Amino acid sequence: MQLVIFGPPGVGKGTLSDMLSAKYKIPHISTGDIFRSEIKSGNSELIQYVEKGLLVPDSVVNKVIEKALKQESFKNGFILDGYPRTTDQAEFLENAVWKLKKKINLVLNLAAPEDEIVKRLTARRHCPKCGALYNLITVKPKKKDICDKCGSQLAIRKDDEPETVRKRIQVYNSETAPLIEHYRKKKLLADIDGSKRPRTVFGEGVAFIEKHIPKQQKMD
Ligand SMILES: [Zn+2]
C-alpha cells in the first residue's frame, strides 16, 4: 500500500511514519532525509531555498522523488512524508505511481495548533560536534545545554528558531491548503489530531487504514 502523510513541520509525521512502517513492514520515505542527503552532496539548487525556509520548486523536488520511488525497496509500498506539497506535485506523484502500476491508498492529514508546534520545535537542540539530538521537553541533556556524549555546548538549528518555525508553518499552510482539498475531493483524506501523544496518533492512523484499505491492497 502507498500512504502519504501530511502535516506542518514538527507535528510528528516522522514518528507516525516510523510506527506505521514497523507495523505494516513497508519503508518510510522521508522527503526531509532525501533532501538532507542531496544538500550534503552539494545540490546548490536545493540549498538556496532551504536556507531561506522556502519551499523548493516542483521541478527540482519531482526529479528527486521520481528517482527515489523507482528503488527496488519501495516496490511493495511506502509511506511518503513531506511530499507532495502542492497540487502540481500531487498530480506528478499520481502519474509517477500510476506508471509503477500502483495508486495512493490513503492520505493521513496531521494537524496541531501553531503554538504547540512552535513549543515542540524550539525545544530541539543538537550537538554541533557529535550530532546527538536533544529536546528540552522530551529528551533533556543531563547537564543544561551540554552534550551527554561529548561534553560540547548544544546549539539550535536555524530551522528551529521561533521566527523560522512560524515562517515554515505559514509557508506550509498557504502552499498545502489547496492540496488538502484536492485529496478530500478524491475521498483519500483522513484527518488526525497531531497534538495528541504519539501512541494515540498512531492508533488513529491504524484505525483509518484498517477501515479504508482492503486487506488485499495492503500487500500491493
Ligand atoms: Zn556531542
Residues whose N, C-alpha, C, O or C-beta is under 5 A from the ligand:
A	BS01	ZN	C127 K129 C130 G131 A132 C147 K149 C150 G151 S152
